[in-house]
Each structure stands twice: as structure tokens, then as C-alpha cells.
Amino acid sequence: MTGRSCPECGAANRHAALTCRLCGAALSAAAEQRPGVRRKLLRRTDFAAAARANRAATTRLILILLAIGGVLGYVIGWNLELFLADEAWGRDSIWFLSEWGVWGSLLLLGASLLWTVISLRLGDRIVLRMTGAREVSREQEPLLRNVVDEMAIAAGIPAPRVFVIETEAMNAFATGLSIQRSAVAVTRGLLDELSRDELQGVIGHEVGHIVNLDMRYATAVSTLVGLIALVADSAWRVVYLGGRGAGRRRMPRSGGRGGGFVVNHIPRPLGLGREKPRESSPGES
């Protein structure tokens, strides 16, 4: 199946694509009339529409991560109760409402809420600290500060804080949870290699991310992903150690094929697999 070229930039796209993968332009007049494509095209030129879309995307991200935290907390608590609690071993089935799971869900949901608040208040500082960025004054980097001020005036926003990362790599990014609390960071390699006009283009691009709140979503993602990694590592350790501690305990009856599948298959990738008891030979006492 042959692809199709973008009428604006000429980039090759999949035959079934509606917008260009490179510049975002509509690939046909029919595609341009679709409501979803029209909204996407509007966000290319309307900063207010792009900002609304990014606010909604940030809210969806937070709600999804909170839901994941609640479900994961319940699964961890359910596993621990199933393998460690004395009451669980007398049950006829593993399908029961786990009190440990409810508490685990509430605990992890509370931790997720706390980390979300931290991300929304301190996310920009976390990102800048992770990259080793250093804030610079007008006296230290007059050219960079002048270019940032120019682009901020052109965009009609307060001048963001300016940071420099001491590395030879050429890169730049914008961060912050709002226009008033935004920051632009550039690397030393970029400052050394680019002319003023080229630097102006890079800073203009980053200021565009601030105006349409792309950086709000990116900052939330970068900080909340750390929570996902922390929870995943903690869950593996808790469930693995819990499974080892209960390695010689008898499993509750499954009460059906579904329960038997969970007992026999799900605990194994979680590190809860049971060793088969070794049978004594007739010659052993």
C-alpha cells in the first residue's frame, strides 16, 4: 500500500493517515472537514485552544494514574492477605473482598494524591534539579537573557526564568506548571554553537511550549512517571518477599477453574510460585 505526501511539507505518510506526521497539516480536503482533524488544526494556530487541550490532557493523566494506584494497591494487599493472613487459608475460594486490599488501595491512593500535589506545586523544580540546571542572571548570560526577554514580549507573557545546563550536548526545554511559574533551560553546547538568530529560533520554540501549556503536561508526565517506577519497584519487592515468606503454606481451595488459574499462574510472575513438595522414596524414613 503506497503512502501519501503532505501538501505542505512533502513528508511521506501512511495511506490511511488523516494528518501529516511531521507538520500536522490535513492530507486531503475530506480529512480537513472531520471534527477531530479540525480541532487538531485549530490547535496548530490557536494557543488558547492548545492550552485548553493540554489542561484536559493533564487532568486525564492524573486521574488515570490515581486509578492505577488504587487498583495496584488493592492487588498488593490482596496478594499479601492471600499468602500471609491466617484467615485467608480457611476460605473456600481466593475470590473474596480483601480487607488488606482495601487498606492497600487507600494507602497507595493517598500516596498518589500526595505525589500529585507535590508534582503540581514543585514539578518544575524537580525537573530542573534532575537535569542539573543552574539559574543564570542577566550579568552572567546577557545574550541568552536578552533573547528570552524578546520572545516573551512577542508572546505577551512574563519572562520565564532562565537556566543553563553545563553539558556539551545541544538541547533546550521549557518546564513549569503555569505561564507565571515557567522556566527555560538551555545547554552550554547550544549556547556555544548557535548564532543569535539560531538561538532566537530555539527560544521561540520553547516559549511556544509555555504559551500553549505543552510544558505543563510534559512536567506532570516527567514527575509522575517517577511515582510509577517507585510503586512498581516497591510492589515487586513486597509481593516477592511475601511470597517467599509464605512458600511452605497451604493454598486455600480455589473453588473453581478460575481461582485455580489465578493460584497456579498469576503468583508465578509476581514471584509467588510454590515449590512442589518433595516426595519421600520408600527407602527413606
Secondary structure, 3 states (H helix, E strand, C coil): CCCEECCCCCCEECCCCCECCCCCCECCHHHHCCHHHHHHHHHHHCHHHHHHHHHHHHHHHHHHHHHHHHHHHHHHHHHHHHHHCCHHHHCCCCCCCCHHHHHHHHHHHHHHHHHHHHHHHHHHHHHHHHHCCEECCCCCCHHHHHHHHHHHHHHCCCCCEEEEECCCCCCEEEECCCCCCCEEEEEHHHHHHCCHHHHHHHHHHHHHHHHCCHHHHHHHHHHHHHHHHHHHHHHHHHHHHHHHHCCCCCCCCCCCHHHHHHHHHCCCCCCCCCCCCCCCCCCCC
